[in-house]
Structures are given as structure tokens and as C-alpha cells.
Amino acid sequence: SLLMQDKLTNHLVSVSNECEEKFKTLMENYKKSDKLLSEKNKSINQLEWVKIMNNYKNMAEEILLSELIYN
């Protein structure tokens, strides 16, 4: 129905913007809450740092999909 009313693009852009903002917020909160994500630890143990960041990224994406996309 949004396509027929020529509102689909506006809706998709608003959902995309909301997802981007929430993703940034979630990632910032994860970074602040984990002491292992400091720049010092990033240079010492890069693989562990990347593993933690990928885990947080996957968690944030799952939250976005369940709350904003599939809901």
C-alpha cells in the first residue's frame, strides 16, 4: 500500500536512518561497558579485540532486526 501511495521510499529512508542511529548508540554503549576494547588492548591483542567487536556488531544487528525490521 505504501508503494501505491508513493510513500515507500520515505518509509524505507526513515527506517534506515533509525537503524543507523540505534546501531551507533548500541556500539558506543558496548565499547564503553567493556574494558578490553581500549586502544592499548587493541594494539596488544588484535585478534581478541576483533573477536569482541564482531560479537558486539552481531548482537547489535540482531537487536535491530528483531526490533525495527521484523516487528
N, C-alpha and C positions, 0 to 999 in steps of 0.2 A: 504494500500500500504506500510505503514511503517513496518508492520509485515512481509510482503513478502521480504522486503529489509533488514530485520534484524536490523532495526533502531528504533523499537517501544520502547524498554527498555531505550535506551539512551534519547529519546524524553520525556518519562514519568519521568525519573530522573531529567532532566533539568527543566521541568515544576514544579515538586515537589520542587526542590531547590529554584526556583524563587518565588514560593508561600510562602515558609517558610521565606525567606528573606523579602519579602514585608509585610508579616503578622507581623514579628518582628518590622519592621520600623513603620507600622501603629500603633501598640500598644504602642510603645515608644512615638510617637507623641501625641497620645491620652492622655497618662499618663502625659506628660509634660504640655499639654494645660489645664488640669483640676486640680484645686487646691484642690478639695475634695478627691483626690486619694493619699494624703500623708499618711505616716505611722502613724502619730498622729490620723488622722481621721479614719484610718483602725482599730485602737485599740478602738476608742470611739464608732463608729457606724459601726460594721462589716457588717450588712445586707445591709445597704445603699452602702457601698464600693463594696460588691459583686454584687449588682444590677447594679451599674455603670460599673464595669469591664465586666460583662456578656453582657451588652448593647454594649460596645465598641468591644468586641470579635465578637458578631453577626454582627455588622456593618463592621468590617474588613473582615469577612468571605464572606459577601455579595459582597463586592468590589472585592475580589479575584475571586469569582465565575463568576461575570459578566465580569471582565476584562481579566482574564487569562484562565479560564476553558471553559466557554461557547462562548468565542469570537473566 
